[in-house]
Amino acid sequence: MDGVEVFRLADIAVKHAAADAGDVVSGSPTLGTTAITTLGDSGVEVGVWEMSVGAVRDVEVDEVFLVLAGSATITVDGSSVVVGAGDLVRLTAGTATTWEVTSPLRKLYLA
């Protein structure tokens, strides 16, 4: 149908690879991203990101995401927040984070 695209998120496959060894805090986490689409000429990418159980350090880009499944603790400057299915989260570019995934995490992101 012109002007309408439907993306079945449950059918979006995400290929994982081992997290960069220099970013791993604990465990042997794997990560994966599948870009789905972009929003017009804005350059905003929409996709699905996953991470297995473990902990990694990251430096964020401007992003809004919705947790579809799983749970994680995100730590910034010693303060932590637990996120899980149904949570909408806003990250600011340049923020140094540590992600501790306790149940395999799947999120829909706009970045």
Biopython code that builds the backbone (N, CA, C, O; Angstrom):
import numpy as np
from Bio.PDB.StructureBuilder import StructureBuilder

atoms = [
    (1, "MET", "N", (0.859, -1.165, 0.000)),
    (1, "MET", "CA", (0.000, 0.000, 0.000)),
    (1, "MET", "C", (0.909, 1.232, 0.000)),
    (1, "MET", "O", (1.834, 1.319, 0.807)),
    (2, "ASP", "N", (0.654, 2.162, -0.882)),
    (2, "ASP", "CA", (1.463, 3.378, -0.955)),
    (2, "ASP", "C", (1.397, 4.162, 0.343)),
    (2, "ASP", "O", (0.316, 4.395, 0.885)),
    (3, "GLY", "N", (2.561, 4.569, 0.838)),
    (3, "GLY", "CA", (2.631, 5.399, 2.027)),
    (3, "GLY", "C", (2.594, 4.654, 3.344)),
    (3, "GLY", "O", (2.662, 5.273, 4.406)),
    (4, "VAL", "N", (2.487, 3.318, 3.294)),
    (4, "VAL", "CA", (2.443, 2.529, 4.526)),
    (4, "VAL", "C", (3.410, 1.351, 4.387)),
    (4, "VAL", "O", (3.367, 0.606, 3.408)),
    (5, "GLU", "N", (4.280, 1.201, 5.383)),
    (5, "GLU", "CA", (5.159, 0.032, 5.453)),
    (5, "GLU", "C", (4.959, -0.614, 6.816)),
    (5, "GLU", "O", (4.904, 0.076, 7.834)),
    (6, "VAL", "N", (4.853, -1.921, 6.834)),
    (6, "VAL", "CA", (4.698, -2.658, 8.080)),
    (6, "VAL", "C", (5.947, -3.499, 8.288)),
    (6, "VAL", "O", (6.368, -4.235, 7.395)),
    (7, "PHE", "N", (6.527, -3.387, 9.455)),
    (7, "PHE", "CA", (7.721, -4.164, 9.819)),
    (7, "PHE", "C", (7.341, -5.075, 10.970)),
    (7, "PHE", "O", (7.044, -4.597, 12.065)),
    (8, "ARG", "N", (7.346, -6.359, 10.745)),
    (8, "ARG", "CA", (6.999, -7.350, 11.766)),
    (8, "ARG", "C", (8.230, -7.583, 12.635)),
    (8, "ARG", "O", (9.111, -8.368, 12.284)),
    (9, "LEU", "N", (8.280, -6.896, 13.765)),
    (9, "LEU", "CA", (9.481, -6.931, 14.606)),
    (9, "LEU", "C", (9.838, -8.338, 15.064)),
    (9, "LEU", "O", (11.017, -8.663, 15.203)),
    (10, "ALA", "N", (8.845, -9.167, 15.298)),
    (10, "ALA", "CA", (9.121, -10.535, 15.737)),
    (10, "ALA", "C", (9.861, -11.327, 14.655)),
    (10, "ALA", "O", (10.530, -12.316, 14.955)),
    (11, "ASP", "N", (9.738, -10.890, 13.400)),
    (11, "ASP", "CA", (10.379, -11.589, 12.289)),
    (11, "ASP", "C", (11.744, -11.008, 11.919)),
    (11, "ASP", "O", (12.427, -11.553, 11.051)),
    (12, "ILE", "N", (12.150, -9.913, 12.562)),
    (12, "ILE", "CA", (13.436, -9.280, 12.257)),
    (12, "ILE", "C", (14.551, -10.096, 12.911)),
    (12, "ILE", "O", (14.625, -10.193, 14.136)),
    (13, "ALA", "N", (15.411, -10.676, 12.087)),
    (13, "ALA", "CA", (16.541, -11.463, 12.596)),
    (13, "ALA", "C", (17.715, -10.538, 12.896)),
    (13, "ALA", "O", (17.973, -9.585, 12.160)),
    (14, "VAL", "N", (18.408, -10.826, 13.961)),
    (14, "VAL", "CA", (19.581, -10.040, 14.364)),
    (14, "VAL", "C", (20.758, -10.994, 14.515)),
    (14, "VAL", "O", (20.736, -11.898, 15.351)),
    (15, "LYS", "N", (21.793, -10.782, 13.694)),
    (15, "LYS", "CA", (22.991, -11.611, 13.765)),
    (15, "LYS", "C", (23.915, -11.051, 14.846)),
    (15, "LYS", "O", (24.202, -9.854, 14.868)),
    (16, "HIS", "N", (24.380, -11.930, 15.745)),
    (16, "HIS", "CA", (25.236, -11.519, 16.857)),
    (16, "HIS", "C", (26.710, -11.781, 16.564)),
    (16, "HIS", "O", (27.065, -12.669, 15.788)),
    (17, "ALA", "N", (27.548, -10.987, 17.204)),
    (17, "ALA", "CA", (28.995, -11.196, 17.210)),
    (17, "ALA", "C", (29.476, -10.914, 18.635)),
    (17, "ALA", "O", (28.804, -10.219, 19.398)),
    (18, "ALA", "N", (30.618, -11.447, 18.977)),
    (18, "ALA", "CA", (31.191, -11.199, 20.306)),
    (18, "ALA", "C", (31.419, -9.707, 20.501)),
    (18, "ALA", "O", (31.831, -9.008, 19.575)),
    (19, "ALA", "N", (31.148, -9.224, 21.711)),
    (19, "ALA", "CA", (31.427, -7.824, 22.037)),
    (19, "ALA", "C", (32.932, -7.595, 21.971)),
    (19, "ALA", "O", (33.716, -8.510, 22.223)),
    (20, "ASP", "N", (33.332, -6.377, 21.631)),
    (20, "ASP", "CA", (34.749, -6.021, 21.591)),
    (20, "ASP", "C", (35.359, -6.285, 22.967)),
    (20, "ASP", "O", (34.843, -5.815, 23.981)),
    (21, "ALA", "N", (36.450, -7.035, 22.996)),
    (21, "ALA", "CA", (37.078, -7.440, 24.265)),
    (21, "ALA", "C", (37.400, -6.249, 25.162)),
    (21, "ALA", "O", (37.304, -6.360, 26.385)),
    (22, "GLY", "N", (37.779, -5.118, 24.584)),
    (22, "GLY", "CA", (38.108, -3.937, 25.361)),
    (22, "GLY", "C", (36.916, -3.290, 26.037)),
    (22, "GLY", "O", (37.078, -2.485, 26.954)),
    (23, "ASP", "N", (35.695, -3.645, 25.580)),
    (23, "ASP", "CA", (34.470, -3.080, 26.154)),
    (23, "ASP", "C", (33.812, -3.996, 27.179)),
    (23, "ASP", "O", (32.946, -3.559, 27.937)),
    (24, "VAL", "N", (34.220, -5.267, 27.204)),
    (24, "VAL", "CA", (33.573, -6.248, 28.079)),
    (24, "VAL", "C", (33.970, -6.013, 29.536)),
    (24, "VAL", "O", (35.151, -5.912, 29.869)),
    (25, "VAL", "N", (32.958, -5.928, 30.388)),
    (25, "VAL", "CA", (33.148, -5.775, 31.828)),
    (25, "VAL", "C", (33.037, -7.139, 32.506)),
    (25, "VAL", "O", (33.802, -7.447, 33.419)),
    (26, "SER", "N", (32.080, -7.956, 32.055)),
    (26, "SER", "CA", (31.925, -9.305, 32.609)),
    (26, "SER", "C", (31.192, -10.201, 31.622)),
    (26, "SER", "O", (30.445, -9.736, 30.761)),
    (27, "GLY", "N", (31.428, -11.495, 31.774)),
    (27, "GLY", "CA", (30.781, -12.468, 30.915)),
    (27, "GLY", "C", (31.387, -12.508, 29.524)),
    (27, "GLY", "O", (32.494, -12.024, 29.295)),
    (28, "SER", "N", (30.636, -13.097, 28.600)),
    (28, "SER", "CA", (31.043, -13.193, 27.191)),
    (28, "SER", "C", (29.876, -12.736, 26.317)),
    (28, "SER", "O", (29.360, -13.508, 25.508)),
    (29, "PRO", "N", (29.461, -11.471, 26.484)),
    (29, "PRO", "CA", (28.267, -11.016, 25.772)),
    (29, "PRO", "C", (28.464, -10.932, 24.259)),
    (29, "PRO", "O", (29.559, -10.677, 23.759)),
    (30, "THR", "N", (27.355, -11.159, 23.556)),
    (30, "THR", "CA", (27.302, -10.946, 22.114)),
    (30, "THR", "C", (26.313, -9.824, 21.851)),
    (30, "THR", "O", (25.392, -9.585, 22.632)),
    (31, "LEU", "N", (26.525, -9.138, 20.725)),
    (31, "LEU", "CA", (25.677, -8.008, 20.354)),
    (31, "LEU", "C", (25.320, -8.123, 18.887)),
    (31, "LEU", "O", (26.038, -8.750, 18.108)),
    (32, "GLY", "N", (24.198, -7.509, 18.511)),
    (32, "GLY", "CA", (23.823, -7.479, 17.115)),
    (32, "GLY", "C", (22.860, -6.353, 16.830)),
    (32, "GLY", "O", (22.085, -5.945, 17.695)),
    (33, "THR", "N", (22.915, -5.851, 15.600)),
    (33, "THR", "CA", (22.039, -4.770, 15.170)),
    (33, "THR", "C", (21.538, -5.074, 13.770)),
    (33, "THR", "O", (22.295, -5.528, 12.913)),
    (34, "THR", "N", (20.258, -4.821, 13.547)),
    (34, "THR", "CA", (19.692, -4.894, 12.213)),
    (34, "THR", "C", (18.944, -3.602, 11.949)),
    (34, "THR", "O", (17.938, -3.319, 12.600)),
    (35, "ALA", "N", (19.432, -2.811, 10.994)),
    (35, "ALA", "CA", (18.740, -1.585, 10.599)),
    (35, "ALA", "C", (17.500, -1.983, 9.806)),
    (35, "ALA", "O", (17.547, -2.907, 8.993)),
    (36, "ILE", "N", (16.391, -1.283, 10.043)),
    (36, "ILE", "CA", (15.136, -1.603, 9.372)),
    (36, "ILE", "C", (14.804, -0.549, 8.315)),
    (36, "ILE", "O", (14.475, -0.883, 7.176)),
    (37, "THR", "N", (14.894, 0.716, 8.697)),
    (37, "THR", "CA", (14.522, 1.796, 7.783)),
    (37, "THR", "C", (15.116, 3.103, 8.291)),
    (37, "THR", "O", (15.677, 3.150, 9.386)),
    (38, "THR", "N", (14.994, 4.158, 7.502)),
    (38, "THR", "CA", (15.345, 5.505, 7.948)),
    (38, "THR", "C", (14.116, 6.387, 7.805)),
    (38, "THR", "O", (13.223, 6.099, 7.007)),
    (39, "LEU", "N", (14.076, 7.456, 8.578)),
    (39, "LEU", "CA", (12.943, 8.372, 8.556)),
    (39, "LEU", "C", (13.208, 9.503, 7.565)),
    (39, "LEU", "O", (13.902, 10.468, 7.886)),
    (40, "GLY", "N", (12.660, 9.381, 6.380)),
    (40, "GLY", "CA", (12.777, 10.416, 5.361)),
    (40, "GLY", "C", (14.206, 10.850, 5.137)),
    (40, "GLY", "O", (15.118, 10.027, 5.073)),
    (41, "ASP", "N", (14.395, 12.172, 5.017)),
    (41, "ASP", "CA", (15.722, 12.741, 4.795)),
    (41, "ASP", "C", (16.434, 13.089, 6.094)),
    (41, "ASP", "O", (17.518, 13.671, 6.067)),
    (42, "SER", "N", (15.834, 12.739, 7.238)),
    (42, "SER", "CA", (16.394, 13.123, 8.540)),
    (42, "SER", "C", (17.672, 12.376, 8.874)),
    (42, "SER", "O", (18.475, 12.854, 9.674)),
    (43, "GLY", "N", (17.873, 11.211, 8.274)),
    (43, "GLY", "CA", (19.023, 10.384, 8.624)),
    (43, "GLY", "C", (18.805, 9.566, 9.879)),
    (43, "GLY", "O", (19.705, 8.840, 10.301)),
    (44, "VAL", "N", (17.628, 9.664, 10.491)),
    (44, "VAL", "CA", (17.337, 8.891, 11.695)),
    (44, "VAL", "C", (17.112, 7.435, 11.287)),
    (44, "VAL", "O", (16.249, 7.121, 10.467)),
    (45, "GLU", "N", (17.918, 6.558, 11.888)),
    (45, "GLU", "CA", (17.821, 5.127, 11.600)),
    (45, "GLU", "C", (16.920, 4.460, 12.622)),
    (45, "GLU", "O", (16.958, 4.787, 13.808)),
    (46, "VAL", "N", (16.117, 3.532, 12.155)),
    (46, "VAL", "CA", (15.258, 2.724, 13.012)),
    (46, "VAL", "C", (15.710, 1.275, 12.849)),
    (46, "VAL", "O", (15.885, 0.792, 11.731)),
    (47, "GLY", "N", (15.895, 0.588, 13.973)),
    (47, "GLY", "CA", (16.349, -0.791, 13.879)),
    (47, "GLY", "C", (16.135, -1.555, 15.166)),
    (47, "GLY", "O", (15.560, -1.052, 16.131)),
    (48, "VAL", "N", (16.615, -2.785, 15.151)),
    (48, "VAL", "CA", (16.531, -3.669, 16.318)),
    (48, "VAL", "C", (17.952, -3.981, 16.768)),
    (48, "VAL", "O", (18.817, -4.301, 15.953)),
    (49, "TRP", "N", (18.185, -3.884, 18.086)),
    (49, "TRP", "CA", (19.492, -4.157, 18.689)),
    (49, "TRP", "C", (19.278, -5.206, 19.759)),
    (49, "TRP", "O", (18.275, -5.187, 20.473)),
    (50, "GLU", "N", (20.227, -6.120, 19.863)),
    (50, "GLU", "CA", (20.151, -7.159, 20.886)),
    (50, "GLU", "C", (21.491, -7.317, 21.582)),
    (50, "GLU", "O", (22.547, -7.038, 21.015)),
    (51, "MET", "N", (21.421, -7.773, 22.827)),
    (51, "MET", "CA", (22.619, -8.123, 23.581)),
    (51, "MET", "C", (22.295, -9.308, 24.464)),
    (51, "MET", "O", (21.233, -9.361, 25.084)),
    (52, "SER", "N", (23.231, -10.279, 24.522)),
    (52, "SER", "CA", (23.073, -11.435, 25.405)),
    (52, "SER", "C", (23.514, -11.047, 26.818)),
    (52, "SER", "O", (23.970, -9.928, 27.053)),
    (53, "VAL", "N", (23.374, -11.972, 27.738)),
    (53, "VAL", "CA", (23.730, -11.736, 29.138)),
    (53, "VAL", "C", (25.228, -11.425, 29.258)),
    (53, "VAL", "O", (26.067, -12.082, 28.642)),
    (54, "GLY", "N", (25.534, -10.416, 30.060)),
    (54, "GLY", "CA", (26.903, -9.972, 30.296)),
    (54, "GLY", "C", (26.908, -8.467, 30.496)),
    (54, "GLY", "O", (25.849, -7.844, 30.582)),
    (55, "ALA", "N", (28.093, -7.883, 30.571)),
    (55, "ALA", "CA", (28.199, -6.443, 30.798)),
    (55, "ALA", "C", (29.257, -5.847, 29.879)),
    (55, "ALA", "O", (30.333, -6.416, 29.690)),
    (56, "VAL", "N", (28.923, -4.671, 29.304)),
    (56, "VAL", "CA", (29.847, -3.956, 28.419)),
    (56, "VAL", "C", (29.793, -2.463, 28.704)),
    (56, "VAL", "O", (28.805, -1.937, 29.217)),
    (57, "ARG", "N", (30.896, -1.795, 28.351)),
    (57, "ARG", "CA", (30.957, -0.332, 28.392)),
    (57, "ARG", "C", (30.633, 0.194, 26.997)),
    (57, "ARG", "O", (30.910, -0.472, 26.000)),
    (58, "ASP", "N", (30.043, 1.397, 26.926)),
    (58, "ASP", "CA", (29.713, 2.006, 25.645)),
    (58, "ASP", "C", (29.721, 3.518, 25.790)),
    (58, "ASP", "O", (29.601, 4.049, 26.894)),
    (59, "VAL", "N", (29.863, 4.202, 24.667)),
    (59, "VAL", "CA", (29.656, 5.649, 24.605)),
    (59, "VAL", "C", (28.509, 5.845, 23.635)),
    (59, "VAL", "O", (28.582, 5.430, 22.478)),
    (60, "GLU", "N", (27.456, 6.476, 24.108)),
    (60, "GLU", "CA", (26.196, 6.517, 23.381)),
    (60, "GLU", "C", (26.153, 7.564, 22.269)),
    (60, "GLU", "O", (26.922, 8.525, 22.251)),
    (61, "VAL", "N", (25.214, 7.333, 21.340)),
    (61, "VAL", "CA", (24.810, 8.309, 20.332)),
    (61, "VAL", "C", (23.440, 8.803, 20.770)),
    (61, "VAL", "O", (22.827, 8.208, 21.656)),
    (62, "ASP", "N", (22.939, 9.894, 20.158)),
    (62, "ASP", "CA", (21.569, 10.318, 20.449)),
    (62, "ASP", "C", (20.627, 9.205, 20.024)),
    (62, "ASP", "O", (20.624, 8.786, 18.866)),
    (63, "GLU", "N", (19.834, 8.734, 20.966)),
    (63, "GLU", "CA", (18.975, 7.582, 20.690)),
    (63, "GLU", "C", (17.765, 7.573, 21.603)),
    (63, "GLU", "O", (17.830, 7.987, 22.760)),
    (64, "VAL", "N", (16.659, 7.090, 21.054)),
    (64, "VAL", "CA", (15.486, 6.744, 21.838)),
    (64, "VAL", "C", (15.231, 5.276, 21.534)),
    (64, "VAL", "O", (15.269, 4.863, 20.375)),
    (65, "PHE", "N", (14.969, 4.478, 22.582)),
    (65, "PHE", "CA", (14.667, 3.072, 22.327)),
    (65, "PHE", "C", (13.558, 2.561, 23.224)),
    (65, "PHE", "O", (13.324, 3.068, 24.322)),
    (66, "LEU", "N", (12.884, 1.538, 22.718)),
    (66, "LEU", "CA", (11.837, 0.844, 23.449)),
    (66, "LEU", "C", (12.317, -0.569, 23.690)),
    (66, "LEU", "O", (12.644, -1.284, 22.743)),
    (67, "VAL", "N", (12.364, -0.984, 24.954)),
    (67, "VAL", "CA", (12.770, -2.346, 25.274)),
    (67, "VAL", "C", (11.604, -3.272, 24.916)),
    (67, "VAL", "O", (10.495, -3.139, 25.433)),
    (68, "LEU", "N", (11.896, -4.221, 24.009)),
    (68, "LEU", "CA", (10.881, -5.175, 23.573)),
    (68, "LEU", "C", (10.880, -6.427, 24.441)),
    (68, "LEU", "O", (9.828, -7.016, 24.688)),
    (69, "ALA", "N", (12.071, -6.836, 24.908)),
    (69, "ALA", "CA", (12.191, -8.042, 25.730)),
    (69, "ALA", "C", (13.483, -7.967, 26.525)),
    (69, "ALA", "O", (14.426, -7.273, 26.146)),
    (70, "GLY", "N", (13.509, -8.703, 27.647)),
    (70, "GLY", "CA", (14.719, -8.779, 28.458)),
    (70, "GLY", "C", (14.817, -7.674, 29.489)),
    (70, "GLY", "O", (13.886, -6.894, 29.690)),
    (71, "SER", "N", (15.982, -7.627, 30.142)),
    (71, "SER", "CA", (16.208, -6.595, 31.157)),
    (71, "SER", "C", (17.695, -6.299, 31.281)),
    (71, "SER", "O", (18.551, -7.137, 30.998)),
    (72, "ALA", "N", (17.967, -5.075, 31.715)),
    (72, "ALA", "CA", (19.353, -4.630, 31.879)),
    (72, "ALA", "C", (19.411, -3.518, 32.906)),
    (72, "ALA", "O", (18.425, -2.833, 33.180)),
    (73, "THR", "N", (20.603, -3.361, 33.465)),
    (73, "THR", "CA", (20.895, -2.220, 34.316)),
    (73, "THR", "C", (21.868, -1.336, 33.543)),
    (73, "THR", "O", (22.921, -1.795, 33.102)),
    (74, "ILE", "N", (21.504, -0.062, 33.383)),
    (74, "ILE", "CA", (22.360, 0.900, 32.696)),
    (74, "ILE", "C", (22.942, 1.815, 33.771)),
    (74, "ILE", "O", (22.205, 2.416, 34.553)),
    (75, "THR", "N", (24.276, 1.913, 33.803)),
    (75, "THR", "CA", (24.952, 2.731, 34.805)),
    (75, "THR", "C", (25.676, 3.887, 34.128)),
    (75, "THR", "O", (26.386, 3.707, 33.139)),
    (76, "VAL", "N", (25.477, 5.087, 34.691)),
    (76, "VAL", "CA", (26.142, 6.311, 34.235)),
    (76, "VAL", "C", (26.662, 7.027, 35.476)),
    (76, "VAL", "O", (25.887, 7.359, 36.374)),
    (77, "ASP", "N", (27.969, 7.267, 35.531)),
    (77, "ASP", "CA", (28.577, 7.995, 36.651)),
    (77, "ASP", "C", (28.154, 7.466, 38.018)),
    (77, "ASP", "O", (27.895, 8.245, 38.935)),
    (78, "GLY", "N", (28.083, 6.142, 38.155)),
    (78, "GLY", "CA", (27.760, 5.544, 39.443)),
    (78, "GLY", "C", (26.282, 5.429, 39.758)),
    (78, "GLY", "O", (25.918, 4.777, 40.737)),
    (79, "SER", "N", (25.416, 6.042, 38.958)),
    (79, "SER", "CA", (23.968, 5.916, 39.142)),
    (79, "SER", "C", (23.424, 4.907, 38.143)),
    (79, "SER", "O", (23.839, 4.876, 36.984)),
    (80, "SER", "N", (22.483, 4.076, 38.610)),
    (80, "SER", "CA", (21.967, 3.002, 37.758)),
    (80, "SER", "C", (20.456, 3.069, 37.632)),
    (80, "SER", "O", (19.752, 3.569, 38.509)),
    (81, "VAL", "N", (19.982, 2.544, 36.500)),
    (81, "VAL", "CA", (18.551, 2.396, 36.276)),
    (81, "VAL", "C", (18.335, 1.029, 35.634)),
    (81, "VAL", "O", (19.088, 0.619, 34.751)),
    (82, "VAL", "N", (17.298, 0.332, 36.091)),
    (82, "VAL", "CA", (16.941, -0.961, 35.526)),
    (82, "VAL", "C", (15.867, -0.722, 34.474)),
    (82, "VAL", "O", (14.893, -0.008, 34.715)),
    (83, "VAL", "N", (16.057, -1.335, 33.288)),
    (83, "VAL", "CA", (15.079, -1.215, 32.221)),
    (83, "VAL", "C", (14.615, -2.603, 31.813)),
    (83, "VAL", "O", (15.360, -3.580, 31.897)),
    (84, "GLY", "N", (13.359, -2.667, 31.367)),
    (84, "GLY", "CA", (12.789, -3.928, 30.920)),
    (84, "GLY", "C", (11.705, -3.689, 29.892)),
    (84, "GLY", "O", (11.435, -2.552, 29.505)),
    (85, "ALA", "N", (11.090, -4.766, 29.457)),
    (85, "ALA", "CA", (10.079, -4.712, 28.407)),
    (85, "ALA", "C", (9.045, -3.616, 28.683)),
    (85, "ALA", "O", (8.482, -3.526, 29.774)),
    (86, "GLY", "N", (8.816, -2.789, 27.662)),
    (86, "GLY", "CA", (7.856, -1.705, 27.766)),
    (86, "GLY", "C", (8.454, -0.371, 28.143)),
    (86, "GLY", "O", (7.768, 0.646, 28.047)),
    (87, "ASP", "N", (9.708, -0.331, 28.570)),
    (87, "ASP", "CA", (10.342, 0.933, 28.955)),
    (87, "ASP", "C", (10.846, 1.681, 27.722)),
    (87, "ASP", "O", (11.463, 1.096, 26.832)),
    (88, "LEU", "N", (10.575, 2.972, 27.690)),
    (88, "LEU", "CA", (11.075, 3.868, 26.649)),
    (88, "LEU", "C", (12.204, 4.677, 27.265)),
    (88, "LEU", "O", (12.030, 5.287, 28.319)),
    (89, "VAL", "N", (13.372, 4.684, 26.607)),
    (89, "VAL", "CA", (14.573, 5.285, 27.184)),
    (89, "VAL", "C", (15.181, 6.265, 26.190)),
    (89, "VAL", "O", (15.188, 6.016, 24.985)),
    (90, "ARG", "N", (15.695, 7.386, 26.706)),
    (90, "ARG", "CA", (16.381, 8.390, 25.884)),
    (90, "ARG", "C", (17.835, 8.433, 26.316)),
    (90, "ARG", "O", (18.122, 8.598, 27.502)),
    (91, "LEU", "N", (18.769, 8.287, 25.361)),
    (91, "LEU", "CA", (20.203, 8.396, 25.619)),
    (91, "LEU", "C", (20.737, 9.632, 24.905)),
    (91, "LEU", "O", (20.285, 9.972, 23.812)),
    (92, "THR", "N", (21.695, 10.294, 25.527)),
    (92, "THR", "CA", (22.296, 11.493, 24.960)),
    (92, "THR", "C", (23.690, 11.174, 24.426)),
    (92, "THR", "O", (24.468, 10.474, 25.075)),
    (93, "ALA", "N", (23.995, 11.692, 23.243)),
    (93, "ALA", "CA", (25.292, 11.443, 22.604)),
    (93, "ALA", "C", (26.434, 11.804, 23.550)),
    (93, "ALA", "O", (26.405, 12.829, 24.230)),
    (94, "GLY", "N", (27.438, 10.930, 23.571)),
    (94, "GLY", "CA", (28.625, 11.172, 24.376)),
    (94, "GLY", "C", (28.564, 10.627, 25.790)),
    (94, "GLY", "O", (29.569, 10.646, 26.500)),
    (95, "THR", "N", (27.409, 10.142, 26.212)),
    (95, "THR", "CA", (27.265, 9.602, 27.566)),
    (95, "THR", "C", (27.982, 8.259, 27.668)),
    (95, "THR", "O", (27.727, 7.353, 26.875)),
    (96, "ALA", "N", (28.879, 8.134, 28.644)),
    (96, "ALA", "CA", (29.580, 6.872, 28.899)),
    (96, "ALA", "C", (28.686, 6.004, 29.774)),
    (96, "ALA", "O", (28.303, 6.406, 30.873)),
    (97, "THR", "N", (28.355, 4.815, 29.284)),
    (97, "THR", "CA", (27.458, 3.916, 29.996)),
    (97, "THR", "C", (28.107, 2.554, 30.209)),
    (97, "THR", "O", (29.057, 2.179, 29.521)),
    (98, "THR", "N", (27.567, 1.828, 31.184)),
    (98, "THR", "CA", (27.855, 0.409, 31.337)),
    (98, "THR", "C", (26.511, -0.296, 31.316)),
    (98, "THR", "O", (25.602, 0.044, 32.074)),
    (99, "TRP", "N", (26.400, -1.279, 30.440)),
    (99, "TRP", "CA", (25.185, -2.079, 30.302)),
    (99, "TRP", "C", (25.427, -3.443, 30.922)),
    (99, "TRP", "O", (26.332, -4.163, 30.501)),
    (100, "GLU", "N", (24.620, -3.810, 31.929)),
    (100, "GLU", "CA", (24.660, -5.153, 32.496)),
    (100, "GLU", "C", (23.336, -5.837, 32.153)),
    (100, "GLU", "O", (22.305, -5.571, 32.772)),
    (101, "VAL", "N", (23.385, -6.705, 31.175)),
    (101, "VAL", "CA", (22.184, -7.404, 30.717)),
    (101, "VAL", "C", (22.017, -8.677, 31.544)),
    (101, "VAL", "O", (22.908, -9.524, 31.597)),
    (102, "THR", "N", (20.841, -8.792, 32.196)),
    (102, "THR", "CA", (20.570, -9.933, 33.064)),
    (102, "THR", "C", (19.634, -10.943, 32.413)),
    (102, "THR", "O", (19.552, -12.092, 32.847)),
    (103, "SER", "N", (18.931, -10.512, 31.375)),
    (103, "SER", "CA", (18.064, -11.367, 30.571)),
    (103, "SER", "C", (18.209, -10.842, 29.148)),
    (103, "SER", "O", (18.096, -9.635, 28.938)),
    (104, "PRO", "N", (18.458, -11.712, 28.153)),
    (104, "PRO", "CA", (18.759, -11.231, 26.805)),
    (104, "PRO", "C", (17.857, -10.070, 26.383)),
    (104, "PRO", "O", (16.631, -10.165, 26.424)),
    (105, "LEU", "N", (18.497, -8.978, 25.978)),
    (105, "LEU", "CA", (17.804, -7.720, 25.708)),
    (105, "LEU", "C", (17.571, -7.549, 24.211)),
    (105, "LEU", "O", (18.450, -7.818, 23.393)),
    (106, "ARG", "N", (16.374, -7.100, 23.874)),
    (106, "ARG", "CA", (16.011, -6.756, 22.487)),
    (106, "ARG", "C", (15.306, -5.420, 22.539)),
    (106, "ARG", "O", (14.345, -5.241, 23.286)),
    (107, "LYS", "N", (15.792, -4.473, 21.735)),
    (107, "LYS", "CA", (15.186, -3.143, 21.753)),
    (107, "LYS", "C", (14.968, -2.639, 20.325)),
    (107, "LYS", "O", (15.695, -3.004, 19.401)),
    (108, "LEU", "N", (13.969, -1.806, 20.174)),
    (108, "LEU", "CA", (13.711, -1.074, 18.938)),
    (108, "LEU", "C", (14.283, 0.310, 19.149)),
    (108, "LEU", "O", (13.917, 0.987, 20.110)),
    (109, "TYR", "N", (15.179, 0.751, 18.265)),
    (109, "TYR", "CA", (15.841, 2.032, 18.473)),
    (109, "TYR", "C", (15.605, 3.008, 17.320)),
    (109, "TYR", "O", (15.345, 2.611, 16.184)),
    (110, "LEU", "N", (15.704, 4.287, 17.650)),
    (110, "LEU", "CA", (15.735, 5.384, 16.684)),
    (110, "LEU", "C", (16.986, 6.173, 17.026)),
    (110, "LEU", "O", (17.104, 6.700, 18.133)),
    (111, "ALA", "N", (17.923, 6.260, 16.087)),
    (111, "ALA", "CA", (19.197, 6.944, 16.355)),
    (111, "ALA", "C", (19.621, 7.737, 15.141)),
    (111, "ALA", "O", (20.667, 8.385, 15.161)),
]
sb = StructureBuilder()
sb.init_structure("model")
sb.init_model(0)
sb.init_chain("A")
sb.init_seg("    ")
for serial, (resi, resn, name, xyz) in enumerate(atoms, 1):
    if name == "N":
        sb.init_residue(resn, " ", resi, " ")
    sb.init_atom(name, np.array(xyz, "f"), 0.0, 1.0, " ", f" {name:<3s}", serial, name[0])
structure = sb.get_structure()
